[in-house]
Amino acid sequence: MIKIAVASGKGGTGKTTLSTNLASYLAETKPVVLTDLDVEEPNSGLFINGELTHHENKYKMVPQWKSDSCMLCGNCREVCNFHAIVQLVDQIMVFPQLCHSCYACSELCPSGSLPMTPEKMGELQEYQSGNLHFIESKLDVGQEQAVPLIAQTLRYVDEKYSEVNLKIYDSPPGTSCPVIEATKNADLVILITEPTPFGLHDLKLAVETMRELNKRFVVVINRYGIGNDDVVDYCMSENITVAAKIPNSREIAGLYSQGRLLYNDVPEFKAELDKIVDFISDLDREVGL
């Protein structure tokens, strides 16, 4: 079983382009699970034409203050590491946006005045197209924490598709907590970047993060041909494998803007995609050993 996360240091580098095309290409010959973990702005579904097979709401647990039994001892405020609870003269205020559902305030309350209650944070939808199983989660407007929804989505995939050997995660951009949650259990992280100063700067942040997590990773350069060779030079100096170089192409941009997959219409793109598939196949054999 191989879990592949497609990530980047910044947005707009091509994570969704690579994730959807790679998953669809591999699904022509084997079962594949593609999961969009960019729950704040999922868009893999724009490129996957599948049948809706499942929908469910997702909830997080937050404390609800019961004034009639509260002794105003202040214990809940002291044990909350996330400042989600404020004690006033005659009341306790709970800020659900800051709550991390750790249960400390609830379980350590001597009067049981902070029972945990469910609060809807988003929804999960599942689609199927042939061998491709596509799962998409979306955070509700106003919700500020993506990590709980990402964690529940990963748990759903692991439990329902434990027998599927290949899982691909379209990860959130950046290097913050949502990315760490999306990549922490991946066997391989594909860092996709672009040959620009911004691309190089944020690639370095992503590389530093993956090394801190002790993750195996490779780099894919998108829009290759613009900018300069600084990204290539950096990867060479750091002994980082560049698995593919997707060319800068007006045709690719046009197909993408229409919500279409690329590998059947752009031979240059498919050739680079084959390089990534070969790398995954080598990894598969290595894991099998």
C-alpha positions in Angstrom: 0.0 0.0 0.0 1.4 3.4 -1.0 0.2 6.8 0.1 1.3 9.7 -2.1 0.7 13.3 -1.1 1.0 16.1 -3.7 2.1 19.2 -1.9 3.8 22.6 -2.5 5.1 25.5 -0.6 2.7 27.9 -2.3 -0.6 27.9 -4.0 -1.1 27.8 -7.8 1.8 25.6 -8.6 -0.2 22.7 -10.1 -1.0 20.3 -7.2 -4.6 19.7 -8.5 -3.4 19.4 -12.1 -0.9 16.7 -11.1 -3.1 14.9 -8.6 -6.2 14.5 -10.8 -4.2 13.5 -13.9 -2.0 11.1 -12.1 -4.9 9.5 -10.3 -7.0 9.2 -13.4 -4.1 7.8 -15.5 -3.3 5.2 -12.9 -7.0 4.3 -12.5 -7.1 3.1 -16.1 -5.3 -0.1 -14.9 -5.9 -0.4 -11.1 -8.1 0.9 -8.3 -7.0 4.3 -7.0 -8.3 6.6 -4.3 -7.9 10.3 -4.9 -8.7 12.6 -1.9 -8.9 16.3 -2.0 -7.5 17.5 1.4 -7.5 21.2 0.5 -10.7 21.5 2.5 -10.8 25.3 2.5 -10.9 25.4 -1.3 -11.2 22.0 -2.9 -11.2 21.9 -6.6 -10.2 18.4 -7.7 -13.9 17.7 -8.3 -13.8 20.2 -11.3 -11.8 17.6 -13.2 -13.3 14.4 -12.1 -16.6 13.3 -13.7 -17.9 10.7 -11.3 -21.2 9.5 -9.8 -22.0 10.7 -6.3 -22.1 7.6 -4.1 -21.9 9.0 -0.6 -22.5 12.3 1.4 -22.2 13.0 5.1 -21.8 16.0 7.4 -18.7 16.2 9.5 -18.7 17.4 13.1 -16.2 18.5 15.7 -16.8 18.4 19.5 -16.8 21.7 21.4 -17.8 22.4 25.1 -21.1 23.9 26.0 -21.3 25.8 29.3 -24.0 24.8 31.8 -24.5 27.8 34.1 -26.8 26.1 36.5 -24.1 23.7 37.8 -21.0 25.7 37.3 -19.0 26.7 40.4 -16.9 29.3 38.5 -13.7 27.6 39.9 -11.7 28.7 36.8 -10.2 25.2 36.3 -11.4 25.1 32.6 -9.7 28.3 31.8 -6.4 27.2 33.4 -6.3 23.8 31.5 -7.2 25.2 28.1 -3.9 25.6 26.1 -5.7 27.3 23.2 -7.4 30.2 25.1 -10.8 29.0 23.9 -12.3 29.6 27.4 -12.6 33.0 29.2 -13.9 33.4 32.7 -15.7 36.6 33.6 -17.1 37.6 36.9 -20.3 35.5 36.7 -20.0 33.4 33.5 -17.8 31.2 31.3 -17.4 32.1 27.6 -16.5 29.5 25.1 -14.9 30.4 21.7 -15.6 27.3 19.4 -13.3 28.8 16.7 -10.3 28.3 19.0 -11.3 25.0 20.5 -9.1 22.0 19.5 -11.5 19.4 20.9 -9.0 18.1 23.4 -11.7 17.5 26.0 -9.4 18.8 28.8 -11.9 21.4 30.1 -14.8 19.0 29.9 -13.2 16.0 31.6 -11.4 18.0 34.3 -14.5 20.1 35.2 -15.4 19.1 38.8 -19.1 19.9 38.3 -19.5 18.5 34.8 -20.5 21.9 33.5 -18.8 21.7 30.1 -20.2 18.7 28.3 -18.9 18.3 24.8 -21.4 18.8 22.0 -21.2 18.3 18.2 -20.8 21.3 15.9 -21.0 20.9 12.2 -17.7 21.9 10.5 -18.0 20.7 7.0 -19.1 17.9 4.7 -17.6 14.9 2.9 -18.7 13.7 -0.6 -17.6 10.6 -2.4 -17.7 9.9 -6.2 -16.8 7.0 -8.3 -15.7 6.8 -11.9 -14.5 3.3 -13.0 -11.5 2.4 -10.9 -11.2 5.9 -9.4 -12.7 6.6 -6.0 -12.7 10.3 -5.4 -13.3 11.8 -1.9 -13.7 15.5 -1.3 -14.2 17.3 2.0 -15.2 21.0 2.3 -15.0 23.2 5.3 -18.1 25.3 6.1 -17.8 29.0 5.7 -16.8 30.6 9.0 -14.9 27.6 10.3 -11.3 28.4 11.0 -9.6 25.0 11.6 -8.9 22.7 8.7 -7.0 20.1 10.6 -9.9 18.3 12.3 -11.7 17.9 8.9 -8.6 16.7 7.2 -8.0 14.2 10.0 -11.5 12.8 9.8 -11.3 12.6 6.0 -8.1 10.6 6.2 -9.6 8.3 8.8 -12.6 7.7 6.5 -10.4 6.8 3.6 -8.2 4.5 5.6 -11.2 2.6 7.1 -13.3 2.3 3.9 -10.4 1.7 1.5 -8.0 -0.3 3.5 -7.7 -2.8 0.6 -6.9 -0.3 -2.1 -3.1 -0.2 -2.6 -2.7 3.3 -4.1 -4.0 6.5 -2.4 -3.2 10.0 -3.7 -3.8 13.1 -1.6 -4.2 16.5 -3.1 -2.8 18.5 -0.1 -3.4 22.1 1.0 -0.8 24.7 0.0 1.9 26.1 2.3 3.8 24.5 5.2 1.4 25.1 8.1 -0.6 22.6 10.2 -3.0 21.5 7.5 -0.1 20.4 5.2 1.5 18.5 8.1 -1.7 16.7 8.8 -2.2 15.8 5.2 1.4 14.5 4.6 2.4 13.0 8.0 1.4 9.4 7.0 2.4 9.6 3.3 5.0 7.2 2.0 6.0 9.7 -0.7 5.5 13.5 -1.0 5.6 15.0 -4.4 6.5 18.7 -4.1 5.4 20.5 -7.2 6.9 24.0 -7.8 7.5 26.5 -10.6 10.8 28.0 -11.9 10.2 31.4 -10.4 11.7 33.3 -7.4 8.5 32.8 -5.5 8.5 29.1 -6.5 12.0 28.6 -5.3 11.5 30.4 -2.0 8.5 28.4 -1.0 10.0 25.2 -2.3 12.8 25.6 0.2 10.3 26.0 3.0 8.5 22.9 1.8 11.7 20.9 1.6 12.7 22.0 5.1 9.3 20.9 6.4 9.5 17.5 4.7 12.9 16.9 6.1 11.7 17.8 9.6 8.9 15.3 9.2 11.5 12.7 7.9 9.4 12.3 4.7 10.6 10.8 1.5 10.0 13.4 -1.3 10.7 14.3 -4.9 10.2 17.5 -6.8 8.2 18.1 -10.0 8.7 21.4 -11.8 5.6 22.8 -13.5 5.6 25.4 -16.2 9.2 24.4 -17.0 10.7 26.8 -19.5 9.7 30.1 -17.9 12.0 31.9 -15.4 15.5 30.4 -15.0 17.3 27.3 -13.8 17.6 28.3 -10.1 15.1 25.6 -9.0 17.1 22.9 -10.9 20.4 24.2 -9.5 18.9 24.2 -6.0 17.7 20.6 -6.3 21.1 19.5 -7.6 22.9 21.1 -4.8 20.6 19.5 -2.2 20.6 16.1 -3.9 16.9 16.2 -4.5 15.4 14.1 -7.2 13.5 16.0 -9.9 11.0 13.4 -11.0 9.5 15.4 -13.9 9.5 18.7 -15.7 6.1 19.7 -17.0 6.5 22.1 -19.9 5.0 25.6 -19.9 2.3 25.3 -22.5 -0.6 27.5 -23.7 -2.4 24.3 -24.7 -2.2 22.9 -21.1 -3.5 26.2 -19.8 -6.4 26.2 -22.2 -7.4 22.6 -21.4 -7.1 23.3 -17.6 -9.4 26.3 -17.9 -12.0 24.0 -19.5 -11.8 21.6 -16.6 -10.3 18.9 -18.7 -7.6 16.3 -18.0 -4.4 16.7 -19.9 -2.6 13.4 -20.5 -4.8 12.2 -23.4 -4.4 15.4 -25.3 -0.9 16.7 -24.6 1.9 14.2 -25.4 4.6 16.2 -23.7 2.5 16.1 -20.5 1.9 12.4 -20.7 5.6 11.8 -21.2 6.4 13.6 -17.9 3.5 11.8 -16.2 5.0 8.5 -17.3 8.2 9.4 -15.5 6.3 9.9 -12.3 4.4 6.7 -12.8 7.8 4.9 -13.3 9.1 6.4 -10.0 6.0 5.2 -8.2 6.3 1.7 -9.7 9.9 1.6 -8.4 8.7 2.7 -5.0 6.0 0.1 -5.1 8.5 -2.7 -5.8 10.7 -1.3 -3.0 7.9 -1.3 -0.5 6.9 -4.8 -1.6 10.4 -6.0 -0.8 
